[in-house]
Amino acid sequence: MTVALAFRPRARPDLLERFVCLGEHATAQVAERYFAAVDRTCARLARQPRSGTPYESGIRSLDGMRRAPVSWFKAYLIFYIPRPGGIDVVRVVHGSRDIEHLFAEDEM
């Protein structure tokens, strides 16, 4: 059985921005490990979409959203919506960010 993994428009820039930042401020190897960890975590979530913690954003279009930490990079969170046969990745952000503000900005 194949699982579907889709990225909403803001999720890909989240990944690329963090990849570049880690490459510049840490090493290219750390950036590559981050990218691989996000990939593995998303694949696991797509197979087990209810394994993340429910997250209420107060935004109707994000009803049912969940969050889960990135494996080996626990400070980073994947926000996703379970769908039949997979997930939609909404955002991938550092947990110290103002998460509610980020989602409110996305809705504007």
Steps between C-alpha positions, in 0.01 A plus 500: 500500500641838403435802715444853378720779625412852387660831598290812526649816346670632815652165608762478225647846568512408871716199413726684260552798732604272786722290272687812384522640854642175639747481212620853570503491881584134564629274221374360174486158667267630774276658235488172308421305819218746575352458153522119525344506850206707374457255211501196733265666749254598227506147358426357846218750556351418162486133604371583850319833459334496845834463683555876535349721768181688403555874458215749493592809301154654503512514119220305334709394200747337742243298698642163599859620486762314703862559590799274550868567567756428230698188592846594634409871469235512773493882515346501149133418459311365202142625485282282280145399419416130467337411170376165368814304420748765622556853623522862389801672655392853593817646659837386637623750759714536810290450812619827655330704228168671563301218342157660537627817334647300209168332428311828534737659246446209260126569504541868404 
